[in-house]
């Protein structure tokens, strides 16, 4: 994977404060819908979610020397874990708000697991460890991520297809025929155009915006994981860790897939520089800190990778600006309510393109690494990953129950893909990051 001199590119195309601000807002809009959906589903605080999405992103950039243009938002992979722990809490007579902090303890431990894999990369080197995560595994996982998310995009679009189509049409027109600034902010333009059309036709409810305060604290102390230890139920704590910890195995593989996707999008090898040990450490640390304060687990966001793919602006400073906006919004319930009032169809129209971009990046990852699908082992591995990930997601139960925990289709697919890559003969993949580095 060839490296580019991004400093030269940035110097040649200075963005300026105005363009940086608009691009940062675009990344904010791209992540907002999915990020706030997790706390809506689980019952966690929306404001704390926004706060620690921003803080988590800045932590990630600090750990990765500010080189990787990735935004960290709420992870959907842990939804089954939250549900399992809250059900156990309800069975013990605890309210939902009392059970969620116990689930956050489990997520905190899952975040610490990232440091284990990060240590393996640091100790043995990227080249040796990446033999377990070749493109025949990571490529189909990236494709599956987009396909799994596509269902929610279609569901949101179906709320009002005309509004969704406005967003899609504006994004396509701005990206293909737009000039100058219009060409690099198609997502933001699509959101604004669709939102305005929805307002004109009376499809937006502003009651929550009127009722929301201008300034407020993002979280309450009693909702944090730390508050549990005033009067802990140790049995529930242990059960939470057992239920949620295995999920980290899937999210770590998903992280590697995301890093491959961002590397492929930007034509820069982030797996080698700053290295997967740093990106994993940043993701895990962001998740651990967020969970302590009652926010969902973080993950590198495919939606923002889709934005990178469309705009071709890869400056990490734009992502950090979006993170700052997210932190500021956490302290402004009214503005958060304004964004939250955005029609589901608008989010769906934007997501339809962004999720498709994620799968397209997965295909690109496979093509660029010349995965040989005339070999039966590669066909079997890719087939199992895709069918398990999509099939379980849209099957009757949406997940596979194993003991105390419930694993998503992506989790099962990731584990099966890695195992079959190890077991089946003919694994001749050699990660070439070190050769690329020497060639520089």
C-alpha positions as CSV (number, residue, x, y, z in Angstrom):
1,X,0.0,0.0,0.0
2,X,1.8,3.1,-1.2
3,X,2.2,6.1,1.1
4,X,1.5,9.7,0.1
5,X,3.1,12.8,1.4
6,X,0.0,14.2,3.1
7,X,1.9,17.2,4.5
8,X,2.7,18.3,1.0
9,X,-1.0,17.8,0.0
10,X,-2.2,19.8,3.0
11,X,0.3,22.6,2.3
12,X,-0.7,22.7,-1.4
13,X,-4.4,22.8,-0.5
14,X,-4.8,24.9,2.6
15,X,-8.4,24.5,3.8
16,X,-8.8,27.7,5.8
17,X,-10.9,28.3,8.8
18,X,-14.2,28.6,6.9
19,X,-13.7,25.4,4.9
20,X,-12.4,23.5,8.0
21,X,-15.5,24.5,9.9
22,X,-18.0,23.4,7.2
23,X,-16.1,20.1,6.7
24,X,-16.1,19.5,10.5
25,X,-19.9,20.1,10.6
26,X,-20.3,17.6,7.8
27,X,-18.5,14.9,9.7
28,X,-20.7,15.8,12.8
29,X,-23.9,15.4,10.8
30,X,-22.6,12.1,9.3
31,X,-22.0,10.5,12.7
32,X,-24.9,12.1,14.6
33,X,-27.8,9.9,13.6
34,X,-26.2,6.6,14.4
35,X,-24.4,7.9,17.5
36,X,-27.5,9.1,19.2
37,X,-29.5,6.0,18.2
38,X,-27.5,3.8,20.6
39,X,-28.4,5.7,23.7
40,X,-32.0,6.0,22.5
41,X,-32.2,2.2,22.2
42,X,-30.4,1.4,25.4
43,X,-31.6,4.2,27.7
44,X,-28.2,5.8,28.2
45,X,-27.7,9.6,28.1
46,X,-27.7,11.2,24.7
47,X,-25.7,14.2,26.0
48,X,-23.0,12.0,27.6
49,X,-22.8,10.0,24.4
50,X,-22.0,13.2,22.4
51,X,-19.6,14.3,25.0
52,X,-17.5,11.1,25.1
53,X,-17.8,10.6,21.3
54,X,-15.9,13.9,21.1
55,X,-13.5,13.2,23.9
56,X,-13.0,9.6,22.7
57,X,-12.1,10.9,19.2
58,X,-9.6,13.3,20.7
59,X,-8.1,10.6,22.8
60,X,-7.8,8.4,19.8
61,X,-6.0,11.1,17.8
62,X,-3.7,11.7,20.7
63,X,-2.8,8.0,20.9
64,X,-2.3,7.8,17.1
65,X,-0.1,10.9,16.9
66,X,-2.9,12.8,15.2
67,X,-2.3,10.9,11.9
68,X,-5.5,8.9,11.4
69,X,-8.6,10.7,10.1
70,X,-11.1,8.6,12.2
71,X,-14.1,9.6,14.2
72,X,-15.2,7.5,17.2
73,X,-19.0,7.2,17.7
74,X,-21.3,4.8,19.5
75,X,-20.8,1.1,18.9
76,X,-23.8,-1.0,18.0
77,X,-21.9,-4.2,18.7
78,X,-22.6,-4.0,22.4
79,X,-26.4,-3.6,22.2
80,X,-27.0,-7.3,22.9
81,X,-24.7,-7.0,26.0
82,X,-26.6,-4.0,27.4
83,X,-29.9,-5.8,26.9
84,X,-28.6,-9.0,28.6
85,X,-27.3,-7.1,31.6
86,X,-30.4,-4.9,32.0
87,X,-32.6,-8.1,31.9
88,X,-30.5,-9.6,34.7
89,X,-30.8,-6.4,36.7
90,X,-34.6,-6.2,36.2
91,X,-34.8,-9.8,37.4
92,X,-33.0,-8.7,40.6
93,X,-35.6,-5.9,41.1
94,X,-33.4,-3.1,39.8
95,X,-34.8,-0.3,37.5
96,X,-33.4,0.2,34.0
97,X,-31.4,3.3,35.2
98,X,-29.9,1.2,38.0
99,X,-29.0,-1.7,35.7
100,X,-27.3,0.2,33.0
101,X,-24.2,1.2,35.1
102,X,-23.5,-2.5,35.7
103,X,-23.5,-3.0,31.9
104,X,-21.1,-0.1,31.7
105,X,-18.7,-2.0,34.0
106,X,-18.7,-4.9,31.5
107,X,-18.0,-2.5,28.6
108,X,-15.2,-0.9,30.6
109,X,-13.5,-4.4,30.9
110,X,-14.1,-4.9,27.2
111,X,-12.3,-1.7,26.5
112,X,-9.3,-2.9,28.5
113,X,-9.2,-6.0,26.2
114,X,-8.0,-3.8,23.4
115,X,-4.8,-3.3,25.3
116,X,-4.1,-7.0,25.2
117,X,-4.3,-7.2,21.4
118,X,-2.4,-3.9,21.2
119,X,0.3,-5.4,23.3
120,X,0.5,-8.4,20.9
121,X,1.0,-6.0,18.0
122,X,3.6,-4.1,19.9
123,X,5.5,-7.3,21.0
124,X,5.4,-9.4,17.8
125,X,5.0,-6.7,15.2
126,X,2.2,-5.9,12.8
127,X,3.5,-8.3,10.2
128,X,3.2,-11.5,12.3
129,X,-0.1,-10.7,13.9
130,X,-1.7,-9.5,10.6
131,X,-1.3,-13.1,9.3
132,X,-4.4,-13.8,11.3
133,X,-6.3,-10.8,9.7
134,X,-5.6,-11.0,6.0
135,X,-7.7,-9.2,3.4
136,X,-9.7,-12.3,2.8
137,X,-11.0,-11.9,6.3
138,X,-11.0,-8.1,6.8
139,X,-12.4,-7.3,3.3
140,X,-15.6,-9.4,3.7
141,X,-16.0,-8.0,7.3
142,X,-16.0,-4.5,5.9
143,X,-18.5,-5.4,3.2
144,X,-20.7,-7.1,5.9
145,X,-20.6,-4.0,8.1
146,X,-22.1,-1.9,5.3
147,X,-24.7,-4.6,4.4
148,X,-25.7,-5.0,8.1
149,X,-26.2,-1.2,8.5
150,X,-28.1,-1.0,5.2
151,X,-31.2,-2.4,6.8
152,X,-31.5,0.6,9.2
153,X,-30.9,3.0,6.2
154,X,-33.8,1.5,4.2
155,X,-36.0,1.4,7.3
156,X,-35.4,5.2,7.9
157,X,-35.9,6.0,4.2
158,X,-39.2,4.2,4.3
159,X,-40.5,6.7,6.8
160,X,-40.7,9.2,3.9
161,X,-39.1,8.3,0.6
162,X,-39.5,11.7,-1.1
163,X,-37.6,13.4,1.8
164,X,-34.9,10.6,1.6
165,X,-34.6,11.0,-2.1
166,X,-34.0,14.7,-1.8
167,X,-31.0,13.9,0.4
168,X,-29.7,11.3,-2.0
169,X,-30.2,13.5,-5.1
170,X,-28.4,16.5,-3.6
171,X,-25.5,14.3,-2.5
172,X,-25.1,12.7,-5.9
173,X,-25.4,16.0,-7.8
174,X,-23.0,17.9,-5.5
175,X,-20.5,15.1,-5.6
176,X,-20.5,14.5,-9.4
177,X,-21.2,17.9,-10.9
178,X,-20.4,20.2,-8.0
179,X,-17.5,22.6,-8.2
180,X,-15.1,23.9,-5.4
181,X,-16.6,23.8,-1.9
182,X,-19.9,22.3,-3.1
183,X,-18.0,19.1,-4.2
184,X,-16.4,18.5,-0.9
185,X,-19.5,19.0,1.4
186,X,-22.2,16.9,-0.4
187,X,-23.3,15.2,2.8
188,X,-23.9,18.5,4.6
189,X,-25.8,19.9,1.6
190,X,-27.9,16.7,1.4
191,X,-28.8,16.9,5.1
192,X,-29.7,20.6,4.9
193,X,-31.7,20.3,1.7
194,X,-33.7,17.3,3.0
195,X,-34.2,18.9,6.4
196,X,-35.6,22.1,4.9
197,X,-37.9,20.2,2.6
198,X,-39.2,18.3,5.6
199,X,-39.8,21.5,7.5
200,X,-41.7,23.1,4.5
201,X,-44.0,20.2,4.3
202,X,-44.6,20.1,8.1
203,X,-42.8,16.8,8.7
204,X,-40.6,18.0,11.6
205,X,-41.8,18.1,15.3
206,X,-40.0,21.0,17.1
207,X,-41.8,20.4,20.5
208,X,-38.6,18.8,22.0
209,X,-36.6,21.7,20.8
210,X,-38.9,24.3,22.5
211,X,-38.8,22.3,25.8
212,X,-35.0,21.8,25.8
213,X,-32.7,24.1,27.9
214,X,-29.9,26.0,26.2
215,X,-27.2,24.8,28.7
216,X,-27.1,21.7,30.7
217,X,-24.7,19.1,32.2
218,X,-24.2,16.0,29.9
219,X,-24.5,13.3,32.6
220,X,-25.6,12.6,36.1
221,X,-23.3,11.1,38.7
222,X,-25.7,8.4,39.6
223,X,-25.8,7.1,36.0
224,X,-22.0,6.5,35.9
225,X,-20.3,3.1,36.4
226,X,-18.4,4.5,39.3
227,X,-21.6,5.1,41.3
228,X,-22.3,1.4,41.4
229,X,-19.6,0.9,44.0
230,X,-21.5,2.8,46.7
231,X,-23.6,-0.3,47.2
232,X,-22.4,-2.9,44.6
233,X,-24.1,-6.2,43.6
234,X,-20.9,-8.2,43.0
235,X,-22.8,-11.1,41.4
236,X,-24.3,-8.7,38.8
237,X,-20.9,-7.1,38.2
238,X,-19.3,-10.5,37.5
239,X,-22.2,-11.5,35.3
240,X,-21.9,-8.3,33.4
241,X,-18.3,-8.8,32.7
242,X,-18.9,-12.4,31.6
243,X,-21.7,-11.3,29.3
244,X,-20.0,-8.4,27.6
245,X,-16.3,-9.2,27.6
246,X,-16.5,-11.7,24.7
247,X,-18.0,-9.0,22.4
248,X,-14.7,-7.2,22.4
249,X,-13.2,-10.1,20.3
250,X,-15.6,-9.1,17.5
251,X,-15.2,-5.3,17.9
252,X,-11.4,-5.6,17.8
253,X,-11.6,-7.4,14.5
254,X,-14.1,-4.8,13.3
255,X,-11.6,-2.1,14.3
256,X,-8.9,-3.7,12.2
257,X,-11.4,-3.8,9.3
258,X,-12.1,-0.1,9.8
259,X,-8.4,0.7,9.8
260,X,-8.0,-1.3,6.6
261,X,-11.0,0.7,5.1
262,X,-9.5,4.1,6.1
263,X,-6.1,3.1,4.8
264,X,-7.6,2.0,1.5
265,X,-9.7,5.2,1.3
266,X,-6.7,7.5,1.9
267,X,-4.0,5.4,0.2
268,X,-2.0,5.5,3.3
269,X,-0.9,2.5,5.5
270,X,-2.1,3.3,9.0
271,X,-1.7,-0.3,10.0
272,X,2.1,0.3,9.9
273,X,2.2,4.0,10.8
274,X,1.2,4.9,13.4
275,X,0.5,1.2,13.8
276,X,-2.4,-1.0,14.9
277,X,-1.1,-1.1,18.4
278,X,-1.7,2.6,18.7
279,X,-5.1,2.6,17.0
280,X,-6.3,-0.3,19.2
281,X,-5.0,1.4,22.3
282,X,-6.8,4.7,21.3
283,X,-10.1,2.9,20.6
284,X,-9.9,0.8,23.8
285,X,-9.0,3.8,26.0
286,X,-11.9,5.8,24.5
287,X,-14.3,3.0,25.2
288,X,-13.1,2.4,28.7
289,X,-13.4,6.1,29.7
290,X,-16.8,6.6,28.1
291,X,-18.2,3.6,29.9
292,X,-17.1,4.8,33.2
293,X,-19.2,7.9,32.8
294,X,-22.3,6.1,31.5
295,X,-21.7,6.6,27.8
296,X,-21.8,3.8,25.2
297,X,-18.7,2.0,23.9
298,X,-16.9,3.8,21.1
299,X,-15.8,2.6,17.8
300,X,-14.2,4.0,14.7
301,X,-17.1,5.1,12.5
302,X,-17.7,3.8,9.0
303,X,-20.1,6.8,8.3
304,X,-17.1,9.2,8.5
305,X,-15.0,6.9,6.4
306,X,-17.8,7.2,3.8
307,X,-17.4,11.0,4.0
308,X,-13.7,10.7,3.5
309,X,-14.3,8.6,0.4
310,X,-16.7,11.1,-1.0
311,X,-14.9,14.4,-0.2
312,X,-11.3,13.2,-0.7
313,X,-10.3,15.5,2.2
314,X,-8.2,13.4,4.6
315,X,-6.9,16.1,7.0
316,X,-7.3,14.7,10.6
317,X,-7.7,18.2,11.9
318,X,-11.2,18.3,10.3
319,X,-12.1,15.2,12.4
320,X,-10.8,16.8,15.5
321,X,-12.9,19.9,14.8
322,X,-16.0,17.7,14.5
323,X,-15.1,16.1,17.9
324,X,-14.9,19.6,19.5
325,X,-18.4,20.4,18.0
326,X,-19.7,17.2,19.5
327,X,-18.3,18.1,22.9
328,X,-19.9,21.6,22.7
329,X,-23.3,20.1,21.7
330,X,-23.2,17.9,24.7
331,X,-23.6,21.0,26.9
332,X,-26.4,22.4,24.7
333,X,-29.5,20.3,25.0
334,X,-31.5,22.6,22.7
335,X,-29.1,22.3,19.8
336,X,-28.9,18.5,20.4
337,X,-32.7,18.4,20.3
338,X,-32.7,20.4,17.0
339,X,-30.4,17.8,15.4
340,X,-32.5,15.0,17.1
341,X,-35.6,16.4,15.5
342,X,-34.1,15.7,12.1
343,X,-36.5,13.4,10.2
344,X,-35.5,9.7,10.1
345,X,-35.9,9.8,6.3
346,X,-33.2,12.5,6.1
347,X,-30.8,10.3,8.1
348,X,-31.8,7.3,6.0
349,X,-31.1,9.0,2.7
350,X,-27.6,10.1,3.8
351,X,-26.9,6.7,5.4
352,X,-28.0,4.8,2.3
353,X,-25.0,6.3,0.4
354,X,-22.6,6.2,3.3
355,X,-23.3,2.6,4.2
356,X,-22.9,1.6,0.5
357,X,-19.6,3.4,0.5
358,X,-18.4,1.2,3.4
359,X,-19.2,-2.0,1.5
360,X,-17.6,-0.6,-1.6
361,X,-14.4,0.1,0.4
362,X,-14.5,-3.6,1.5
363,X,-14.7,-4.6,-2.2
364,X,-11.8,-2.2,-3.0
365,X,-9.7,-3.7,-0.2
366,X,-10.2,-7.2,-1.7
367,X,-9.4,-6.1,-5.2
368,X,-6.3,-4.0,-4.3
369,X,-4.8,-6.8,-2.3
370,X,-5.5,-9.2,-5.2
371,X,-7.3,-11.9,-3.1
372,X,-7.4,-15.0,-5.3
373,X,-11.0,-16.3,-5.4
374,X,-10.0,-19.2,-7.7
375,X,-8.8,-20.8,-4.4
376,X,-11.4,-22.7,-2.6
377,X,-10.1,-21.7,0.9
378,X,-10.6,-18.0,0.1
379,X,-14.1,-18.6,-1.3
380,X,-15.1,-20.6,1.8
381,X,-13.8,-18.0,4.3
382,X,-15.4,-15.0,2.5
383,X,-18.7,-16.9,2.0
384,X,-18.9,-17.9,5.7
385,X,-18.2,-14.3,6.9
386,X,-20.8,-12.8,4.6
387,X,-23.6,-15.3,5.1
388,X,-23.1,-15.5,8.9
389,X,-22.9,-11.7,9.4
390,X,-25.9,-10.9,7.2
391,X,-27.9,-14.1,7.9
392,X,-27.8,-13.9,11.7
393,X,-28.5,-10.1,11.6
394,X,-31.6,-10.5,9.6
395,X,-32.6,-13.9,11.0
396,X,-35.3,-14.7,13.5
397,X,-33.2,-13.9,16.6
398,X,-30.8,-11.2,15.3
399,X,-28.0,-12.8,17.4
400,X,-26.6,-16.1,18.7
401,X,-27.0,-16.8,22.3
402,X,-23.9,-18.4,24.0
403,X,-24.1,-18.9,27.7
404,X,-24.5,-15.5,29.4
405,X,-23.9,-13.5,26.3
406,X,-25.5,-12.8,23.0
407,X,-23.2,-12.4,20.0
408,X,-24.1,-10.4,16.9
409,X,-23.8,-11.8,13.4
410,X,-20.7,-9.7,12.8
411,X,-19.1,-11.1,16.0
412,X,-19.8,-14.7,15.0
413,X,-18.6,-14.0,11.4
414,X,-15.4,-12.4,12.6
415,X,-14.5,-15.3,14.9
416,X,-15.4,-18.0,12.3
417,X,-13.5,-16.1,9.6
418,X,-10.3,-15.9,11.8
419,X,-10.6,-19.6,12.8
420,X,-11.0,-20.9,9.3
421,X,-8.1,-18.7,8.1
422,X,-6.0,-20.4,10.7
423,X,-7.3,-23.9,10.2
424,X,-7.5,-24.2,6.4
425,X,-4.2,-24.9,4.6
426,X,-2.7,-22.4,2.2
427,X,-2.5,-19.2,4.3
428,X,0.3,-17.5,2.3
429,X,-0.6,-13.9,3.2
430,X,2.3,-11.6,4.1
431,X,1.6,-8.1,5.3
432,X,3.8,-5.8,3.3
433,X,3.8,-2.8,5.5
434,X,7.4,-3.2,6.5
435,X,8.6,-3.4,2.9
436,X,6.6,-0.3,2.1
437,X,8.3,1.5,4.9
438,X,11.7,0.5,3.7
439,X,10.9,1.7,0.2
440,X,10.2,5.2,1.5
